[in-house]
Amino acid sequence: MKTLFIILALVTLSFTGFSNEAYQKAMSHSIEQLYQAKSIAEYVEVANQFERISNNEKTEWLPLYYASFAYIMISFQEPENAKKDTYLDQAQKYLDQAMVIEPNESELYLLQGFLYPSRMNINPMNRGIVYIGKMTASLDKALELNPDNPRIYYLRATMTFHTPEAYGGGAAKALPLYQMADEKFRIFKPKTELSPNWGKEINEAELKKLQEAQKQ
């Protein structure tokens, strides 16, 4: 009987290991496709892949995170505002589900802070008042949970850069935030191979443009 229990335990561990290996492989493949996607169709396809992974791994928040991220990226490519909102509704759905699984994850609040300005860009005049405060609150929470998350500083820099100087924004105010983000990116190490690790290249590009503009 003792031998039977040992065999069953080993079999269970074996299946768990294979399951984890399959999850890692599927996620790595889909994340690579996500970062290479260029068209709406490609983003939708990879979002569907993450949803399928999530259906099999119901306690994992990362598949839902990346599915949400994909739909946010779609909103920047979609020319029709009505469709943008539909895509962002889908992004919010996945993000809400991820929040239920991991309610204290900095990356999820950061992604929420990325989603709100996507809504705002559809109609800045009417939506700015509604979403700017929500974005700030989300990024504040992300910062509270992880002060070393470089994407927080990048998003704040971008928000500041695109805010008129009369309202406390502009290039001069954004520059130190891009510099802070750059410093954070240089020492940032994702928790795992699957953890979010985007933003470094675009932050470097924006920082370089502002530094070159200062020299002129």
C-alpha positions in Angstrom: 0.0 0.0 0.0 2.8 2.4 0.9 4.4 1.6 -2.5 1.1 2.4 -4.3 1.0 5.8 -2.5 4.5 6.6 -3.6 3.8 5.6 -7.2 0.6 7.8 -7.3 2.5 10.7 -5.8 5.2 10.4 -8.5 2.6 10.2 -11.2 0.9 13.3 -9.9 4.2 15.2 -9.8 5.0 14.0 -13.3 1.7 15.3 -14.7 2.1 18.6 -12.9 5.5 19.1 -14.3 4.4 18.3 -17.9 1.5 20.7 -17.4 3.7 23.5 -16.3 6.1 22.8 -19.1 3.3 23.0 -21.6 2.0 26.2 -20.1 5.5 27.8 -20.2 5.9 26.8 -23.8 2.5 28.0 -24.9 2.9 31.3 -23.1 6.5 31.9 -24.4 5.3 31.3 -28.0 2.3 33.6 -27.7 4.2 36.4 -26.0 6.7 36.3 -28.8 3.9 36.5 -31.3 2.3 39.4 -29.4 5.4 41.5 -29.5 5.8 40.8 -33.2 2.2 41.5 -34.1 1.6 44.4 -36.5 -2.0 44.1 -37.8 -5.3 44.0 -36.0 -5.9 40.4 -37.2 -2.5 39.3 -35.7 -3.4 40.9 -32.4 -6.8 39.3 -32.3 -5.3 35.9 -33.1 -2.7 36.1 -30.3 -5.4 37.4 -27.9 -7.4 34.3 -28.7 -4.4 32.2 -28.0 -4.0 33.8 -24.5 -7.7 33.3 -23.9 -7.4 29.6 -24.7 -4.4 29.3 -22.3 -6.4 31.1 -19.6 -9.3 28.7 -20.0 -6.9 25.8 -19.2 -5.0 27.7 -16.5 -7.7 29.4 -14.5 -5.5 30.4 -11.6 -2.9 32.3 -13.8 -3.3 36.0 -14.3 -0.7 36.5 -17.0 -2.7 35.0 -20.0 -5.5 37.5 -19.2 -3.0 40.3 -18.8 -1.5 39.7 -22.3 -5.0 39.2 -23.9 -6.0 42.6 -22.5 -2.7 44.1 -23.6 -3.3 42.8 -27.2 -6.8 44.5 -27.4 -5.4 47.8 -26.0 -2.8 47.7 -28.9 -5.6 47.1 -31.4 -7.3 50.3 -30.2 -4.3 52.3 -31.4 -4.6 50.8 -34.9 -8.4 50.8 -35.3 -9.5 54.0 -37.2 -13.1 53.9 -36.1 -13.9 55.2 -32.7 -16.9 53.0 -32.1 -14.8 49.9 -32.8 -12.0 51.2 -30.6 -14.4 51.2 -27.6 -15.5 47.7 -28.5 -11.9 46.5 -28.4 -11.3 48.3 -25.2 -14.4 46.8 -23.7 -12.8 43.4 -24.4 -9.5 44.5 -22.9 -11.3 45.6 -19.8 -13.1 42.3 -19.5 -9.8 40.4 -19.5 -8.2 42.8 -17.1 -11.1 42.6 -14.7 -10.8 38.8 -14.7 -7.0 39.0 -14.0 -7.6 41.4 -11.1 -9.9 38.8 -9.5 -7.0 36.3 -9.6 -4.2 38.6 -8.5 -5.7 41.8 -6.9 -2.4 43.2 -5.7 -0.3 42.9 -8.8 1.4 46.2 -9.8 1.4 45.2 -13.5 -2.3 44.9 -13.6 -2.9 48.4 -12.2 -0.3 49.7 -14.6 -2.1 48.1 -17.5 -5.3 49.7 -16.3 -3.4 53.0 -16.4 -2.6 52.2 -20.0 -6.2 51.4 -20.9 -7.7 54.6 -19.6 -5.8 57.0 -21.9 -6.7 54.7 -24.8 -10.3 55.5 -23.9 -9.5 59.1 -23.5 -7.9 59.4 -26.9 -11.2 58.5 -28.6 -12.6 61.9 -27.5 -10.1 63.9 -25.4 -12.3 66.9 -25.0 -15.2 65.0 -23.4 -13.4 62.1 -21.8 -10.3 63.8 -20.5 -11.8 64.9 -17.2 -13.2 61.4 -16.6 -10.2 59.3 -17.4 -7.2 61.4 -16.4 -8.1 61.0 -12.7 -8.7 57.3 -13.1 -5.4 56.9 -14.9 -3.5 58.8 -12.2 -5.1 56.7 -9.5 -4.2 53.4 -11.2 -0.6 54.4 -11.7 -0.4 55.6 -8.1 -1.6 52.1 -7.0 0.9 50.4 -9.3 3.7 52.5 -7.8 2.6 51.7 -4.3 2.7 48.0 -5.1 6.1 48.2 -6.9 8.1 51.4 -6.9 10.7 49.8 -9.2 8.3 49.1 -12.0 9.8 51.2 -14.9 6.6 51.2 -17.0 4.9 53.4 -14.4 7.4 56.2 -15.0 7.2 55.7 -18.8 3.5 56.1 -18.8 3.6 59.1 -16.5 6.2 60.6 -18.8 4.1 60.0 -21.8 1.0 61.5 -20.1 2.9 64.5 -19.0 4.5 65.1 -22.5 1.1 65.1 -24.1 -0.5 67.4 -21.5 -0.4 71.1 -22.5 2.1 73.2 -20.6 -0.7 75.4 -19.3 -2.0 72.3 -17.4 1.4 71.3 -16.0 2.6 69.2 -18.9 5.0 69.6 -21.8 8.5 68.3 -22.8 10.4 70.0 -19.9 8.2 68.3 -17.3 8.3 65.0 -19.1 12.0 64.7 -19.6 13.0 63.8 -15.9 10.2 61.2 -15.9 11.6 59.6 -19.1 15.1 59.7 -17.5 13.7 58.1 -14.3 12.1 55.4 -16.4 15.4 54.8 -18.3 17.2 54.4 -15.0 14.6 51.9 -13.8 14.6 50.0 -17.0 18.4 49.5 -16.8 18.2 47.6 -13.6 14.7 46.1 -14.0 14.5 42.3 -13.9 11.1 40.6 -14.6 10.0 38.2 -11.9 9.8 35.3 -14.4 10.5 34.7 -18.1 6.8 35.2 -18.7 6.4 38.5 -16.7 5.7 41.8 -18.5 8.9 43.2 -20.0 7.9 45.9 -22.5 8.5 49.6 -22.8 12.3 49.9 -22.6 12.9 50.5 -26.3 10.1 53.1 -26.8 11.2 54.9 -23.6 14.7 55.1 -24.9 13.5 56.5 -28.3 11.3 59.2 -26.6 14.1 60.2 -24.2 16.6 60.5 -27.1 14.2 62.7 -29.0 13.7 65.1 -26.0 17.4 65.2 -25.3 18.2 66.1 -28.9 15.4 68.7 -29.0 17.0 70.3 -25.9 20.3 70.7 -27.7 18.8 72.6 -30.6 
